[in-house]
Amino acid sequence: MIRASDEAVEQGNFKLLDILHHFTSGFKVIASNYCYFGIDELRQACGGAGFTLASGIADYWEDTAPFTTYEGVNVVMAQQSSRYVLK
């Protein structure tokens, strides 16, 4: 779909960009939520050791926590994607 969108844009047709935006918004929400909640669950499963920097999990958790707000808050991105699906 991205290749088709790129070819359409080169010809001055921007209709596929709307569809692509909604699909990528939904994918961003799914991917960043799975990443954050998966690492957080792993950290909690290790108990107190999951919070220490020696475990390495805290570093990953710290790096992935902002993913849910980068390039748009997940709540808003999910609304944009679901609005297109319901439309």
N, C-alpha and C positions, 0 to 999 in steps of 0.2 A: 504494500500500500504506500510506503514511503517513496519508493521509486516512481510509482504512478503519480503521486502528488508532486514530486520534483519536476517530472516531465510536464505536468499540467501547468505548474507555476511558470516554467520557462515559456509557455505559450500564452501566458496571461490569464489563465483560469485558476482561481483560488478557491473553488468550491470544496475540494478535498481537504483543504487545511482545517476546516471546521470539524469534519469527521475525525481527522487525525488528532486534533487537539483533545477531543472528548475521549478517544481511546487511550491516548498517552496519559491523560489526567487520571483515568481509572487505574491504569497500570502502575502509575507512580504511587497511588494510594495503597494498592495491594502489596507491591514490593516493599515499600518502606515500612508498612505496618508489620508484615511478616518478619522482616529483618529486625526491627526494634523489639517486638514482643518475643521473638525467639531468643534473642540474646538476653533480654531481661529475665525470661524464664530460666535460662541456663544459669544466670548469675544468682537467682534466688534459690535454685536447686543446690547450689554449692554452699548455701548458708552464709555465714560470716566470711568465709574464705573467698567468696565471690566478689566481695567489696574490696579486697586488698589488691594493690597494684601488682603484687607478685604473681597473682593468678593469671593475669593477662586479660581476663574477662572484663574487668573494669575499664580498660583502655578501649576495647571494642564497643562496650556499652556507651562510653563517653563519645566515641566517634559517630555512632549511629543514632543517638538520641535526637540530634537536630534534623535528621532526614525527614521527619514528619512535618517540619515547617519550612524547609528549604524549597524555593520555587513555588510556594503556595501551600497554605495550611491544608492538611489532608481532608478536613471537614468540607472546606470549600471546593477542593478538587473532586471529592466524591459527589458533591451536589451537582457540579457541572457535568460530570460523566453520567450520573443517573438521570439528569434532566434530558440529556440527549436520548438515552435508552427509552424513557417514557414518552418522548416526543414521537 
